[in-house]
Amino acid sequence: MLGVIFVGKTIKLANDVYLANDLYSSTEKVVGKWIDGHDLYRKVITGTTPSSQGVFVAHNTSIGTLVNEKLLILSPAGYNTGNGYCEDGANQLSYVVGTSNIYFSTLHSALRERPYKLIIEYTKS
């Protein structure tokens, strides 16, 4: 029999599979199944944006298929969020999440060296 433990709104199965839309951790967690039957993982990556644009930053995660991502960045005006693009007035940031790196392609000076959290959901290859 499969045991179920309720952790807040999160349901943890006995085999360390989590059923939740609200489980966020800096270590990867299985949060469901993708449409092809592969495990779906979620991980929060924290860091600081680079001091210049056109920079690759390793995220140390083995991604097969990137399913979803969202960046939260602490800008001078507070937290901003985006999928591939964030804007704080005239301050713009665009980025691409690759299989092993985050590429910060456009990075306005006010958004350089700012703390961020990147939430990714992915399968492994």
ABEGO torsion letter per residue (X at the ends): XBBBBBBEABBBBAAGBBBBAABBBABBBBAEBBAAGBBBBBBBBBBBBBABBGBBBBAGBBBABBABBBBBBBBAAEBBBBBGBBBBEABBBBBBBBAABBBBABBBAAABGBBBBBBBBBBBX
